[in-house]
Amino acid sequence: MHQRWNTFSKMILLIMLLILPIVIIYSYTNHTSVSVIRQELQDKNLNRLSFFTSQIDNIVEQLSILSIIVSKDPSVKKLGESESTPDSYAQLQAQEDLIQKLGLLSVSSSWKNSLIIYLPRSKQSISNDYFSTYSDEYLRNHTAKTWTYHPTPNDQNEGYFSKVLWSPLLVNKSLLEADAVVEIRFFESNMLRMLGDYKNDGQNVNAFFYKQGVQTTVGDIANSDITKQISSVMDKQTLSKSGYQTIVIGKEQYLVSYVQSKSLGWYTVDYLPLKQVLAPITKSRNLFYGAIALILLIGVLATIVLYRQVQRPIKILLRGVQKIQTGSYSHRLNFRPRNEFDFLFTKFNEMTDEIQRLLEKVYVENIRFREVKLKHLQSQINPHFLSNSLFFVKNMIAVDDKEAATTMILNLGEYFRYITKLEHTLTTLQEEIHLIENYLTIQNLRIQRFHYEIDIPEWMSNLQIPRLMIQPIVENTIIHSVEKNENYGIIHIAGEQSDGQYRIIIDDNGGGITEELLRDLTLKVSQPLDQEEGCGLWNVHQRLFYQYDQYAGLKFESSPLGGLRVIVHWKEPD
């Protein structure tokens, strides 16, 4: 039951792996689409908001110009300097003329506004709407020439922005000392009207006016709670002249854009719920995931049918193959699926009979082939070493070193007496080390600039190893380390046992070894022999492999002496 469930789970997993790339690609494209739409929406809203704010700035600048015009009017200066009583006929006539001028200037703007002139000397105020009253306290509280917002005015039913100018301009104490103070006001209803037009032009857009550090906002009364939360978040930030950001309120995201008015210093802010904008994409995404879920369900149902009709017979057939792999050649399939698998089951039983009959024959032939292969690999070393030895003798005779030539020939004779015993492929480690000593003696006579040490424990002397297992490695060390290195050479041969394995370690002090070269050596001895290169290391590795299977071979490391370390390792079969 557990195996059936594992098989079923694997089939479900396969279906999910087939669907997963589609889901990943769609999710990526969906995410990209959402990002592009958000970016386009942010840029569009910011451009619209910048244009809208510039329109407000233009109108506000026009109103500022009106206040300058009034402050420069000679009649204003004359009234400011006069200390005549308010009931003077000339005074009343001058005020009436000034009111008419103020009215004409006021109607030149598209916004509802009010122009007021305060005369501190006569304690009077003149305005185009006749509703203004003079107050010393009101003038004391106005010291800046910037636009100031008044959310709760005493004489109006709505908030307004005001800006004051005074004459003469060089007044640095109080407005009460000025000859005349001109105030221009415009009411927030003007801004709310433009804000309404702006909101109507944009789909699902909400907007309001905001200033950092001021709790009051203008506009968007219907969504005052959201407006307050957005303002609270923006109060904690350092805002640039314009920008946009995403603010999370509750569980919903809002795309917030803002642009600062150059004239008022307030920000025009609009916000848009992303959920509404992305609703079509979200709906499409949900439909896609629903379709994927439906496909997955259909795949599960198809998997159940496939398992019952096909997978179960295949499972029984695979179980029979596994029995054969474990050596149970007497196993037979007794199940009859009564479908196309009947033929496979019959052929499987016939194949099992044939395998059981041929097993003994193949096993015997394999043993014979291994013995022939071992002798063939061993014989390959003899001509290789002989040619090198004869070359050494030739060089010594050429320099008239008869003693060295005699020593080399004697050692060479002992070597050939050792290797001519091909009837035995194994020898003792002690005999192999004696052969190495003969070989190193010959090489030392020829080169005379290296030193060798052999440190083999006494208890390892009688270990049975393949013939000529260490000599090719030492020869490789002489050729590639000692001869090619101008420094005095050192060769160290040691033996050890650990983790159930025997090791013979050959170290040299050659010119260093790189990780790439170590990898190349490991790869070279494991692959088929390259006829263009020497076969010493490859031969040893292959003979160890055939003798001890996967428990033996050559390993290559960096030597503590500075050169190459070759480790001959093998493990006696159980």
VOTIVEX-385030 format. One record per residue (C-alpha): residue in three letters; x, y, z. Coordinates in steps of 0.05 Angstrom, whole numbers, padded with zeros to 5 digits, always signed. Last residue first. Example, Ala and Ser with C-alpha at 12.3 -4.5 7.8 and 13.67 -1.06 7.14 Angstrom:
BEGIN
SER+00273-00021+00143/ALA+00246-00090+00156/
***
This chain:
BEGIN
ASP+00714-00179+00051/PRO+00758-00150-00004/GLU+00826-00121+00018/LYS+00825-00047+00011/TRP+00870-00006-00034/HIS+00903+00061-00035/VAL+00962+00088-00075/ILE+00968+00162-00056/VAL+01007+00208-00102/ARG+01030+00274-00071/LEU+01056+00327-00119/GLY+01104+00384-00102/GLY+01114+00432-00044/LEU+01139+00384+00010/PRO+01070+00384+00041/SER+01047+00351-00024/SER+00987+00376-00063/GLU+00939+00318-00077/PHE+00928+00261-00126/LYS+00892+00196-00113/LEU+00906+00129-00146/GLY+00864+00066-00145/ALA+00830+00017-00099/TYR+00764-00002-00065/GLN+00722+00004-00129/ASP+00747-00063-00155/TYR+00806-00093-00117/GLN+00848-00127-00173/TYR+00815-00095-00233/PHE+00817-00026-00201/LEU+00889-00035-00177/ARG+00910-00056-00248/GLN+00874+00005-00277/HIS+00907+00054-00230/VAL+00976+00025-00241/ASN+00969+00026-00317/TRP+00942+00097-00318/LEU+01001+00121-00276/GLY+01052+00088-00323/CYS+01016+00096-00391/GLY+01055+00151-00425/GLU+01020+00196-00475/GLU+01001+00192-00549/GLN+00963+00127-00542/ASP+00913+00159-00494/LEU+00889+00103-00449/PRO+00814+00100-00434/GLN+00791+00147-00378/SER+00802+00141-00302/VAL+00878+00154-00302/LYS+00869+00218-00344/LEU+00811+00247-00303/THR+00849+00244-00237/LEU+00911+00274-00271/ASP+00870+00330-00302/ARG+00836+00347-00236/LEU+00903+00351-00201/LEU+00929+00395-00257/GLU+00870+00443-00249/GLU+00881+00447-00174/THR+00952+00469-00186/ILE+01017+00434-00166/GLY+01083+00463-00143/GLY+01154+00462-00172/GLY+01171+00393-00146/ASN+01184+00375-00074/ASP+01162+00302-00078/ASP+01114+00257-00040/ILE+01095+00183-00050/ILE+01042+00156-00002/ILE+01027+00081+00002/ARG+00959+00071+00034/TYR+00922+00012+00062/GLN+00848+00019+00076/GLY+00804-00002+00135/ASP+00793+00069+00158/SER+00867+00079+00167/GLN+00932+00043+00147/GLU+01000+00073+00132/GLY+01060+00070+00086/ALA+01112+00123+00068/ILE+01154+00142+00008/HIS+01191+00210+00009/ILE+01226+00239-00052/ILE+01268+00302-00045/GLY+01299+00339-00104/TYR+01354+00393-00102/ASN+01329+00451-00143/GLU+01333+00456-00219/ASN+01266+00421-00228/LYS+01250+00385-00293/GLU+01292+00323-00277/VAL+01268+00318-00204/SER+01193+00330-00214/HIS+01168+00304-00281/ILE+01218+00249-00297/ILE+01237+00227-00226/THR+01165+00231-00200/ASN+01139+00191-00260/GLU+01192+00138-00244/VAL+01168+00136-00172/ILE+01096+00126-00196/PRO+01117+00072-00246/GLN+01156+00035-00190/ILE+01097+00033-00140/MET+01051-00021-00168/LEU+01104-00061-00205/ARG+01073-00128-00183/PRO+01004-00127-00153/ILE+01002-00126-00076/GLN+01005-00179-00020/LEU+01023-00148+00047/ASN+01085-00181+00079/SER+01123-00116+00092/MET+01063-00079+00122/TRP+01080-00099+00195/GLU+01149-00070+00189/PRO+01123+00000+00175/ILE+01146+00032+00109/ASP+01187+00096+00113/ILE+01229+00103+00050/GLU+01270+00166+00042/TYR+01299+00195-00022/HIS+01351+00249-00038/PHE+01360+00284-00104/ARG+01417+00315-00143/GLN+01461+00259-00168/ILE+01423+00251-00235/ARG+01452+00186-00263/LEU+01476+00152-00200/ASN+01412+00175-00164/GLN+01370+00144-00219/ILE+01404+00076-00212/THR+01398+00078-00136/LEU+01325+00099-00143/TYR+01310+00037-00186/ASN+01346-00011-00138/GLU+01310+00020-00078/ILE+01244+00015-00115/LEU+01256-00060-00129/HIS+01269-00071-00055/ILE+01204-00034-00040/GLU+01166-00083-00086/GLU+01199-00143-00051/GLN+01176-00117+00017/LEU+01106-00101-00008/THR+01098-00175-00025/THR+01083-00200-00095/LEU+01021-00212-00138/THR+01013-00227-00212/HIS+01046-00295-00206/GLU+01060-00334-00269/LEU+01094-00272-00296/LYS+01159-00285-00259/THR+01201-00246-00308/ILE+01190-00182-00267/TYR+01238-00198-00210/ARG+01295-00227-00252/PHE+01287-00165-00295/TYR+01297-00118-00235/GLU+01356-00157-00209/GLY+01390-00149-00277/LEU+01374-00075-00278/ASN+01407-00067-00210/LEU+01469-00102-00236/ILE+01467-00060-00300/MET+01460+00005-00260/THR+01518-00012-00213/THR+01562-00030-00273/ALA+01544+00036-00308/ALA+01558+00075-00244/GLU+01626+00042-00236/LYS+01642+00050-00310/ASP+01631+00125-00310/ASP+01662+00140-00378/VAL+01615+00199-00392/ALA+01585+00163-00452/ILE+01580+00099-00412/MET+01536+00135-00362/ASN+01491+00163-00416/LYS+01482+00096-00450/VAL+01465+00063-00383/PHE+01410+00115-00370/PHE+01381+00103-00440/LEU+01381+00028-00425/SER+01341+00041-00362/ASN+01289+00085-00398/SER+01279+00033-00453/LEU+01273-00023-00402/PHE+01221+00015-00360/HIS+01173+00023-00419/PRO+01187-00047-00446/ASN+01168-00079-00379/ILE+01106-00036-00361/GLN+01059-00065-00413/SER+01069-00136-00384/GLN+01031-00118-00321/LEU+00971-00093-00360/HIS+00968-00157-00401/LYS+00976-00201-00340/LEU+00918-00165-00305/LYS+00874-00169-00367/VAL+00885-00244-00376/GLU+00866-00257-00304/ARG+00804-00212-00310/PHE+00782-00247-00375/ARG+00786-00316-00341/ILE+00742-00292-00284/ASN+00692-00262-00333/GLU+00688-00327-00372/VAL+00670-00365-00309/TYR+00615-00315-00291/VAL+00586-00316-00362/LYS+00580-00392-00361/GLU+00548-00393-00292/LEU+00497-00340-00310/LEU+00476-00369-00377/ARG+00423-00416-00351/GLN+00395-00368-00299/ILE+00391-00313-00351/GLU+00354-00359-00400/ASP+00302-00378-00348/THR+00292-00306-00328/MET+00282-00286-00401/GLU+00227-00338-00408/ASN+00192-00311-00346/PHE+00197-00240-00373/LYS+00171-00262-00441/THR+00108-00289-00408/PHE+00098-00225-00367/LEU+00108-00182-00428/PHE+00056-00221-00468/ASP+00005-00218-00412/PHE+00016-00142-00409/GLU-00031-00131-00468/ASN-00090-00150-00424/ARG-00111-00205-00376/PRO-00067-00178-00320/ARG-00042-00248-00303/PHE+00001-00250-00240/ASN+00048-00310-00232/LEU+00112-00273-00248/ARG+00173-00317-00234/HIS+00231-00311-00185/SER+00284-00366-00190/TYR+00337-00316-00211/SER+00335-00282-00143/GLY+00403-00249-00151/THR+00386-00178-00128/GLN+00378-00154-00199/ILE+00330-00211-00215/LYS+00286-00190-00157/GLN+00288-00118-00182/VAL+00264-00142-00250/GLY+00205-00177-00217/ARG+00188-00114-00179/LEU+00190-00076-00245/LEU+00140-00124-00276/ILE+00093-00117-00216/LYS+00098-00041-00221/ILE+00085-00043-00296/PRO+00022-00084-00282/ARG+00000-00031-00230/GLN+00017+00029-00273/VAL-00026+00011-00332/GLN-00101+00005-00317/ARG-00103+00024-00243/TYR-00049+00077-00247/LEU-00075+00107-00311/VAL-00144+00116-00282/ILE-00117+00149-00219/THR-00071+00193-00260/ALA-00128+00216-00304/LEU-00166+00237-00242/VAL-00105+00275-00217/GLY-00094+00308-00285/ILE-00167+00331-00286/LEU-00157+00362-00218/LEU-00092+00396-00240/ILE-00127+00423-00302/LEU-00183+00451-00258/ALA-00131+00483-00211/ILE-00096+00514-00272/ALA-00163+00541-00297/GLY-00176+00572-00229/TYR-00107+00602-00229/PHE-00121+00633-00297/LEU-00189+00659-00274/ASN-00158+00690-00212/ARG-00105+00725-00255/SER-00157+00752-00303/LYS-00197+00779-00244/THR-00135+00811-00214/ILE-00118+00842-00281/PRO-00188+00871-00287/ALA-00187+00895-00214/LEU-00119+00929-00220/VAL-00148+01000-00219/GLN-00199+00985-00165/LYS-00149+00950-00120/LEU-00097+01005-00130/PRO-00140+01055-00092/LEU-00122+01123-00120/TYR-00096+01182-00082/ASP-00088+01255-00100/VAL-00048+01308-00064/THR-00039+01382-00080/TYR+00014+01404-00031/TRP+00013+01472+00002/GLY+00070+01523-00004/LEU+00018+01574-00029/SER+00055+01604-00089/LYS+00101+01548-00111/SER+00047+01496-00101/GLN+00076+01428-00081/VAL+00059+01366-00122/TYR+00035+01300-00092/SER+00017+01230-00117/VAL-00010+01174-00072/LEU-00024+01104-00099/TYR-00066+01071-00045/GLN-00059+01000-00019/GLU-00113+00967+00021/LYS-00108+00924+00084/GLY-00116+00981+00134/ILE-00083+01040+00099/VAL-00022+01022+00059/ILE+00014+01080+00025/THR+00047+01074-00043/GLN+00089+01133-00065/TYR+00091+01192-00112/GLY+00132+01253-00123/SER+00135+01328-00125/LYS+00173+01384-00090/SER+00205+01334-00044/LEU+00175+01308+00020/THR+00213+01290+00083/GLN+00167+01241+00117/LYS+00130+01236+00183/ASP+00076+01287+00163/MET+00064+01245+00100/VAL+00039+01186+00141/SER-00008+01231+00181/SER-00033+01264+00118/ILE-00050+01196+00088/GLN-00087+01177+00152/LYS-00125+01243+00154/THR-00146+01236+00081/ILE-00169+01165+00092/ASP-00213+01188+00150/SER-00238+01249+00111/ASN-00263+01208+00053/ALA-00327+01248+00038/ILE-00293+01313+00058/ASP-00243+01307+00001/GLY-00223+01381+00002/VAL-00177+01425+00043/THR-00135+01397+00099/THR-00125+01422+00170/GLN-00074+01389+00215/VAL-00018+01435+00192/GLY+00052+01408+00202/GLN+00060+01391+00129/LYS+00009+01425+00084/TYR-00047+01389+00048/PHE-00097+01402-00008/PHE-00143+01345-00028/ALA-00155+01294-00083/ASN-00193+01230-00098/VAL-00186+01195-00165/ASN-00232+01137-00185/GLN-00228+01158-00258/GLY-00197+01227-00270/ASP-00232+01286-00304/ASN-00285+01289-00250/LYS-00232+01293-00195/TYR-00199+01353-00229/ASP-00266+01388-00238/GLY-00281+01377-00164/LEU-00212+01404-00145/MET-00225+01466-00187/ARG-00289+01477-00148/LEU-00255+01461-00082/MET-00200+01512-00098/ASN-00251+01567-00110/SER-00291+01545-00049/GLU-00228+01555-00009/PHE-00238+01630-00012/PHE-00191+01682-00039/ARG-00165+01740+00001/ILE-00122+01800-00015/GLU-00101+01846+00041/VAL-00073+01916+00032/VAL-00045+01952+00093/ALA-00041+02028+00094/ASP+00002+02080+00129/ALA+00040+02027+00168/GLU+00052+02032+00243/LEU-00004+01984+00260/LEU+00029+01933+00214/SER+00081+01923+00267/LYS+00157+01928+00275/ASN+00194+01921+00210/VAL+00161+01971+00164/LEU+00202+01989+00104/LEU+00148+01976+00052/PRO+00110+02041+00065/SER+00058+02017+00054/TRP+00035+01947+00070/LEU+00022+01882+00035/VAL-00020+01825+00062/LYS-00037+01755+00037/SER-00099+01715+00052/PHE-00126+01644+00042/TYR-00198+01629+00060/GLY-00242+01583+00101/GLU-00317+01583+00095/ASN-00377+01617+00128/GLN-00343+01684+00132/ASP-00337+01739+00185/ASN-00302+01702+00241/PRO-00257+01659+00198/THR-00247+01586+00217/PRO-00196+01554+00169/HIS-00153+01616+00156/TYR-00096+01598+00110/THR-00037+01645+00102/TRP-00005+01666+00037/THR+00063+01698+00047/LYS+00080+01771+00065/ALA+00089+01754+00138/THR+00070+01795+00200/HIS-00004+01785+00206/ASN-00025+01772+00279/ARG-00018+01847+00297/LEU-00065+01865+00240/TYR-00122+01822+00267/GLU-00111+01850+00337/ASP-00117+01921+00311/SER-00185+01904+00280/TYR-00221+01940+00223/THR-00283+01908+00194/SER-00294+01878+00126/PHE-00363+01866+00097/TYR-00369+01922+00046/ASP-00354+01872-00011/ASN-00300+01912-00048/SER-00265+01928+00017/ILE-00245+01989+00058/SER-00223+01986+00130/GLN-00217+02043+00180/LYS-00178+02057+00243/SER-00160+02127+00219/ARG-00084+02118+00226/PRO-00087+02042+00218/LEU-00120+02046+00149/TYR-00135+01974+00127/ILE-00150+01961+00053/ILE-00188+01898+00035/LEU-00192+01862-00032/SER-00238+01801-00032/ASN-00238+01741-00078/LYS-00283+01693-00117/TRP-00237+01665-00170/SER-00240+01681-00244/SER-00201+01744-00232/SER-00216+01811-00265/VAL-00278+01815-00220/SER-00234+01836-00162/LEU-00198+01892-00199/LEU-00264+01925-00218/GLY-00291+01917-00147/LEU-00228+01947-00118/LYS-00232+02007-00164/GLN-00305+02018-00144/ILE-00285+02013-00071/LEU-00232+02066-00082/ASP-00282+02114-00112/GLU-00327+02104-00052/GLN-00269+02115-00004/ALA-00250+02180-00038/GLN-00322+02205-00034/LEU-00327+02186+00039/GLN-00262+02224+00055/ALA-00285+02284+00016/TYR-00350+02283+00054/SER-00316+02277+00121/ASP-00352+02224+00162/PRO-00289+02182+00171/THR-00252+02238+00205/SER-00189+02265+00174/GLU-00122+02232+00191/SER-00097+02227+00120/GLU-00033+02188+00106/GLY-00069+02123+00092/LEU-00122+02157+00050/LYS-00069+02189+00006/LYS-00030+02125-00002/VAL-00092+02088-00022/SER-00111+02143-00071/PRO-00042+02139-00102/ASP-00051+02064-00121/LYS+00013+02025-00109/SER-00018+01980-00056/VAL-00077+01965-00101/ILE-00032+01943-00159/ILE+00008+01900-00112/SER-00055+01867-00085/LEU-00078+01853-00156/ILE-00009+01822-00173/SER-00019+01773-00116/LEU-00086+01754-00145/GLN-00053+01740-00212/GLU-00001+01697-00177/VAL-00057+01657-00144/ILE-00089+01645-00211/ASN-00023+01621-00242/ASP-00007+01578-00181/ILE-00075+01543-00186/GLN-00062+01527-00259/SER+00008+01501-00242/THR-00024+01455-00190/PHE-00070+01424-00242/PHE-00012+01414-00291/SER+00030+01381-00237/LEU-00029+01337-00216/ARG-00041+01314-00288/ASN+00033+01299-00296/LEU+00036+01262-00229/ASN-00026+01222-00246/LYS+00003+01200-00313/ASP+00071+01182-00284/GLN+00040+01142-00228/LEU-00009+01107-00275/GLU+00046+01089-00323/GLN+00088+01061-00267/ARG+00030+01023-00237/ILE+00011+00994-00305/VAL+00083+00973-00318/SER+00089+00940-00249/VAL+00023+00904-00257/SER+00044+00879-00325/THR+00111+00855-00298/HIS+00077+00818-00241/ASN+00029+00785-00289/THR+00087+00767-00335/TYR+00124+00735-00276/SER+00062+00700-00250/TYR+00048+00673-00320/ILE+00119+00647-00327/ILE+00117+00615-00258/VAL+00048+00584-00270/ILE+00070+00555-00337/PRO+00135+00529-00306/LEU+00094+00496-00250/ILE+00046+00458-00295/LEU+00095+00404-00316/LEU+00124+00400-00246/MET+00053+00393-00218/ILE+00038+00335-00266/LEU+00103+00301-00246/LEU+00086+00310-00172/ILE+00019+00277-00183/MET+00055+00218-00216/LYS+00105+00214-00159/SER+00049+00214-00108/PHE+00015+00156-00143/THR+00079+00117-00142/ASN+00091+00132-00069/TRP+00019+00113-00052/ARG+00027+00047-00087/GLN+00092+00034-00050/HIS+00057+00047+00017/MET+00000+00000+00000/
***
